[in-house]
Amino acid sequence: KKIDDKEALYRASLDMAHCCDEARKFQLAIECYSSCLQETNELEDDMNAALVMKRMGEIHMNELKNYRDATTLFLDALELLRAETELDETEEKAIVSLIFQSG
């Protein structure tokens, strides 16, 4: 399957974010994930946008101890997921549990 330039840029940003995350360069990882978010907006890909926001929230919560930003990202991801899919009760409770752990 051939990918277009926007999708290629999204994948490259995502790969860079993962590398930064693994190297424990968390601020740089957040910047790369932010680039991913811009690309998911252009691709109109809410599911991947939600997954990127979730990972950014985890970094803010667990590594940077920035609980306010983590909570905002988790809530935004939850809204996208709710609009995109039907979450069962267990999935929604798991996401809400993550949100309350960060606050």
CYANA upper distance limits for C-alpha pairs under 8 A (distance plus 0.5 A):
  3 ILE  CA      7 GLU  CA      6.61
  3 ILE  CA      8 ALA  CA      6.91
  4 ASP  CA      8 ALA  CA      6.70
  5 ASP  CA      9 LEU  CA      6.61
  6 LYS  CA     10 TYR  CA      6.71
  6 LYS  CA     39 GLU  CA      6.91
  6 LYS  CA     42 GLU  CA      8.07
  6 LYS  CA     43 LEU  CA      7.56
  7 GLU  CA     11 ARG  CA      6.70
  7 GLU  CA     39 GLU  CA      7.81
  7 GLU  CA     43 LEU  CA      7.77
  8 ALA  CA     12 ALA  CA      6.64
  9 LEU  CA     13 SER  CA      6.59
  9 LEU  CA     39 GLU  CA      7.70
 10 TYR  CA     14 LEU  CA      6.58
 10 TYR  CA     35 SER  CA      7.98
 10 TYR  CA     36 CYS  CA      5.70
 10 TYR  CA     39 GLU  CA      5.89
 10 TYR  CA     40 THR  CA      7.55
 11 ARG  CA     15 ASP  CA      6.58
 11 ARG  CA     36 CYS  CA      8.26
 12 ALA  CA     16 MET  CA      6.69
 13 SER  CA     17 ALA  CA      6.59
 13 SER  CA     32 CYS  CA      6.06
 13 SER  CA     33 TYR  CA      7.33
 13 SER  CA     35 SER  CA      6.75
 13 SER  CA     36 CYS  CA      6.09
 14 LEU  CA     18 HIS  CA      6.71
 14 LEU  CA     32 CYS  CA      7.35
 14 LEU  CA     33 TYR  CA      6.91
 14 LEU  CA     36 CYS  CA      6.53
 15 ASP  CA     19 CYS  CA      6.76
 16 MET  CA     20 CYS  CA      6.66
 16 MET  CA     29 ALA  CA      7.92
 16 MET  CA     32 CYS  CA      6.92
 17 ALA  CA     21 ASP  CA      6.53
 17 ALA  CA     28 LEU  CA      7.95
 17 ALA  CA     29 ALA  CA      5.01
 17 ALA  CA     30 ILE  CA      7.66
 17 ALA  CA     31 GLU  CA      8.29
 17 ALA  CA     32 CYS  CA      5.38
 17 ALA  CA     33 TYR  CA      6.20
 18 HIS  CA     22 GLU  CA      6.62
 18 HIS  CA     29 ALA  CA      7.53
 19 CYS  CA     23 ALA  CA      6.62
 19 CYS  CA     29 ALA  CA      8.29
 20 CYS  CA     24 ARG  CA      6.59
 20 CYS  CA     25 LYS  CA      5.50
 20 CYS  CA     26 PHE  CA      7.00
 20 CYS  CA     28 LEU  CA      6.80
 20 CYS  CA     29 ALA  CA      5.44
 21 ASP  CA     25 LYS  CA      6.30
 21 ASP  CA     26 PHE  CA      6.13
 21 ASP  CA     29 ALA  CA      5.95
 25 LYS  CA     29 ALA  CA      6.67
 26 PHE  CA     30 ILE  CA      6.68
 26 PHE  CA     59 ILE  CA      7.37
 26 PHE  CA     63 GLU  CA      7.80
 26 PHE  CA     64 LEU  CA      8.04
 27 GLN  CA     31 GLU  CA      6.97
 28 LEU  CA     32 CYS  CA      6.80
 29 ALA  CA     33 TYR  CA      6.58
 30 ILE  CA     34 SER  CA      6.56
 30 ILE  CA     56 MET  CA      6.67
 30 ILE  CA     59 ILE  CA      8.28
 31 GLU  CA     35 SER  CA      7.00
 32 CYS  CA     36 CYS  CA      6.93
 33 TYR  CA     37 LEU  CA      6.80
 33 TYR  CA     52 VAL  CA      6.93
 33 TYR  CA     53 MET  CA      8.47
 33 TYR  CA     56 MET  CA      7.37
 34 SER  CA     38 GLN  CA      6.99
 35 SER  CA     39 GLU  CA      6.93
 36 CYS  CA     40 THR  CA      6.66
 36 CYS  CA     49 ALA  CA      8.24
 36 CYS  CA     52 VAL  CA      7.79
 37 LEU  CA     41 ASN  CA      6.69
 37 LEU  CA     49 ALA  CA      6.24
 37 LEU  CA     52 VAL  CA      7.39
 37 LEU  CA     53 MET  CA      8.27
 38 GLN  CA     42 GLU  CA      6.95
 39 GLU  CA     43 LEU  CA      6.58
 40 THR  CA     44 GLU  CA      6.22
 40 THR  CA     45 ASP  CA      5.51
 40 THR  CA     46 ASP  CA      7.40
 40 THR  CA     48 ASN  CA      7.26
 40 THR  CA     49 ALA  CA      6.13
 41 ASN  CA     45 ASP  CA      6.90
 41 ASN  CA     46 ASP  CA      7.96
 41 ASN  CA     49 ALA  CA      7.93
 45 ASP  CA     49 ALA  CA      6.71
 46 ASP  CA     50 ALA  CA      6.54
 46 ASP  CA     80 LEU  CA      6.53
 46 ASP  CA     81 LEU  CA      7.98
 46 ASP  CA     84 GLU  CA      7.41
 47 MET  CA     51 LEU  CA      6.96
 47 MET  CA     80 LEU  CA      7.55
 47 MET  CA     81 LEU  CA      7.00
 47 MET  CA     84 GLU  CA      7.21
 48 ASN  CA     52 VAL  CA      6.63
 49 ALA  CA     53 MET  CA      6.64
 49 ALA  CA     77 ALA  CA      7.92
 49 ALA  CA     80 LEU  CA      8.37
 50 ALA  CA     54 LYS  CA      6.58
 50 ALA  CA     76 ASP  CA      7.94
 50 ALA  CA     77 ALA  CA      4.77
 50 ALA  CA     78 LEU  CA      7.67
 50 ALA  CA     80 LEU  CA      6.46
 50 ALA  CA     81 LEU  CA      6.92
 51 LEU  CA     55 ARG  CA      6.81
 51 LEU  CA     77 ALA  CA      7.58
 52 VAL  CA     56 MET  CA      6.67
 53 MET  CA     57 GLY  CA      6.50
 53 MET  CA     73 LEU  CA      5.94
 53 MET  CA     74 PHE  CA      7.20
 53 MET  CA     76 ASP  CA      7.92
 53 MET  CA     77 ALA  CA      6.20
 54 LYS  CA     58 GLU  CA      6.75
 54 LYS  CA     73 LEU  CA      7.00
 54 LYS  CA     74 PHE  CA      6.18
 54 LYS  CA     77 ALA  CA      6.62
 55 ARG  CA     59 ILE  CA      6.84
 56 MET  CA     60 HIS  CA      6.69
 56 MET  CA     70 ALA  CA      7.79
 56 MET  CA     73 LEU  CA      7.60
 57 GLY  CA     61 MET  CA      6.48
 57 GLY  CA     69 ASP  CA      7.47
 57 GLY  CA     70 ALA  CA      4.59
 57 GLY  CA     71 THR  CA      7.43
 57 GLY  CA     72 THR  CA      8.38
 57 GLY  CA     73 LEU  CA      5.81
 57 GLY  CA     74 PHE  CA      6.42
 58 GLU  CA     62 ASN  CA      6.25
 58 GLU  CA     63 GLU  CA      8.18
 58 GLU  CA     70 ALA  CA      7.20
 59 ILE  CA     63 GLU  CA      5.65
 59 ILE  CA     64 LEU  CA      6.86
 59 ILE  CA     70 ALA  CA      8.29
 60 HIS  CA     64 LEU  CA      5.31
 60 HIS  CA     65 LYS  CA      6.26
 60 HIS  CA     66 ASN  CA      5.50
 60 HIS  CA     67 TYR  CA      7.05
 60 HIS  CA     69 ASP  CA      7.12
 60 HIS  CA     70 ALA  CA      5.70
 61 MET  CA     65 LYS  CA      5.37
 61 MET  CA     66 ASN  CA      6.07
 61 MET  CA     67 TYR  CA      5.78
 61 MET  CA     70 ALA  CA      5.89
 61 MET  CA    102 SER  CA      6.39
 66 ASN  CA     70 ALA  CA      6.81
 67 TYR  CA     71 THR  CA      6.54
 67 TYR  CA    102 SER  CA      5.75
 67 TYR  CA    103 GLY  CA      6.28
 68 ARG  CA     72 THR  CA      6.86
 68 ARG  CA    102 SER  CA      8.28
 68 ARG  CA    103 GLY  CA      7.50
 69 ASP  CA     73 LEU  CA      6.64
 70 ALA  CA     74 PHE  CA      6.65
 70 ALA  CA     99 ILE  CA      8.25
 70 ALA  CA    102 SER  CA      7.08
 71 THR  CA     75 LEU  CA      6.62
 71 THR  CA     99 ILE  CA      6.04
 71 THR  CA    100 PHE  CA      8.38
 71 THR  CA    102 SER  CA      6.65
 71 THR  CA    103 GLY  CA      7.15
 72 THR  CA     76 ASP  CA      6.64
 73 LEU  CA     77 ALA  CA      6.56
 74 PHE  CA     78 LEU  CA      6.60
 74 PHE  CA     95 ILE  CA      8.07
 74 PHE  CA     98 LEU  CA      8.22
 74 PHE  CA     99 ILE  CA      6.56
 75 LEU  CA     79 GLU  CA      6.76
 75 LEU  CA     99 ILE  CA      7.76
 76 ASP  CA     80 LEU  CA      6.87
 77 ALA  CA     81 LEU  CA      6.64
 78 LEU  CA     82 ARG  CA      6.51
 78 LEU  CA     95 ILE  CA      7.67
 79 GLU  CA     83 ALA  CA      6.77
 80 LEU  CA     84 GLU  CA      6.56
 81 LEU  CA     85 THR  CA      6.24
 81 LEU  CA     86 GLU  CA      8.37
 81 LEU  CA     87 LEU  CA      8.10
 82 ARG  CA     86 GLU  CA      6.76
 82 ARG  CA     87 LEU  CA      7.08
 87 LEU  CA     91 GLU  CA      6.37
 87 LEU  CA     92 GLU  CA      6.49
 88 ASP  CA     92 GLU  CA      6.82
 89 GLU  CA     93 LYS  CA      6.59
 90 THR  CA     94 ALA  CA      6.69
 91 GLU  CA     95 ILE  CA      6.90
 92 GLU  CA     96 VAL  CA      6.64
 93 LYS  CA     97 SER  CA      6.39
 94 ALA  CA     98 LEU  CA      6.90
 95 ILE  CA     99 ILE  CA      6.93
 96 VAL  CA    100 PHE  CA      6.79
 97 SER  CA    101 GLN  CA      6.66
 98 LEU  CA    102 SER  CA      6.97
 99 ILE  CA    103 GLY  CA      7.22
